[in-house]
Amino acid sequence: MTVQDQINNYISSLPEPKRADVEVLHQMILRVKPKCKLWFLDGTNSEGKVVSNPNIGYGSRPHKYADGITRDFYQIGLSANKTGISVYILGIEDKKYLSETYAKTLGKATVTGYCIRFKTLKEINPNSLEAAIAFGFENQN
């Protein structure tokens, strides 16, 4: 099964209206960076135990892991969870940047050092989210 097939299966498995929101976000991210590398993490560890929600990843950047080895990982992540949707913008050194730059214009969202969480897409400003995503692709820290 290809990564795109895994992503399609993941999105189609979500209940409405979350499914529609995640599909819109998936297409938005692909508009921002059309030829980016796609990732799919099913949320299980090497033993098959569920350790996180599934994630769709976009782009590629070097990431230093706890074992000291540097391997590629995605730049932007998208995940549905029990309470809503999370967009991860990885690799930002200044952990206040997202909050200081986008929190006031995003709408009803929680913004942390690398994550923008919201319940539904209609509660946020999609232009502000798209700007944050574009920043995430441009940021190479």
N, C-alpha and C positions, 0 to 999 in steps of 0.2 A: 504494500500500500504506500503510495507517495505521500509526502508531507501535505500536499494540497488536498489529497483525499482525506487524510486525518483531520485537517482543519475543517473541511466541509462536513464530515461526520460529527465533529464536535459541535459546530454551530447548529447543525440540524437537530442535534439531541437536546438542545436547550429549550425550555418552555417559553412560550410567548408571554409577554412582549420582549423578554430578554433576547430571544433569538433574533428578532428584527433589529434590535439595538446593536447587538454584537456584529451582525452582518453589515450594518451601516458603518460602524467603526472600522471593521476590517477593510471595507472598500475605501474609506477615508484615508487610512494609513497607506494603502497601496497607491492612492492618488498622490500622496505626499512623496513617496519613494517607490515608484512603479516596479523597478527591477531589483528590489532588495531580496536578500536571502530570506526564505521563510523557515521557521522552526515550529515544531509542535512538541510540547512536553505534556505527557498524559497525567502527570501528578504522582506517579509512582516511583519508588526508589529501585535499586538494583535487585531487591528481594521481592518486588511486586507489591510492596506495602504503600498505601496511599499516604503521601506526605504533604501534598498541596493540591490546590485546584489546578485543573489543566490550564496551560498557557499557550497562546499563539505568540510566536516571536518574529520580529522583523529586523532586518539588518544584521550586521556582524561587527563585533568589536573585541579586542583582546580583553580578557578578564583573568586576573590572578586569583586562583582558588586557595582555599585554606591549606592544601597540601604543598603550596608554593609553586605549582605548575601553572603557567599561563596558557589558556586555551580560549578559542573564540566563544562568544556568547552573544545573544541578541542585544540590540540597542533599545528597542521598544517592545513591550509585552502587553498582551491583552488577555484578560481573564474574567469570566463570570463567576460570581460567588453567591452565597445565600442571600446576602443583603443588597447586591447590585453588581456593579462592574468596576474593575480596576484597570487602569492604564499605567504601566510601569515605564518610566523614562530613566534608563540606567546610565551610569558613568558620569553623573554630575558630581563634581567635587564639592561645590558649595551647596550644602544641604538645605539652605534657606532660599535658594534661587527660585525654585518652582513656586513656592508659597508666596514669596515677595513679588514675583513677576506676574503670576497668573491667578492667584486665589481670588482677587477682587473682581475679576472679569469672568471667571468660570461659571458662576452661579452657585447652585446648591451642591457643592462638592467638598470633600475633605482632601487637603493637599499636604503631603508629607515630603520628606527629602527626595523621594524618587517615585512616589505613587500619587495618582489622582483617582479618588474613589467617588462614585456617585450611584444613586439608586437607579435612575433611568436617564436616557439621553435627553428627554424633553425638559429635564430640570437643569441642564447646563447650556452654556454658550458653545456651540460646536466650533465657531471660528477661533475662540480662545483655546480650546482643546487642540485644534489643528495646529495652531501656532506653537503650542508646547511640544507637540509631536515633531514638528519641523525642527525646532530647536534641538530635540533629542537626537535626531539624525545628524545634525550639523555639529553637535558637541562631540568632540573626540577625546575627552579626558579619560 
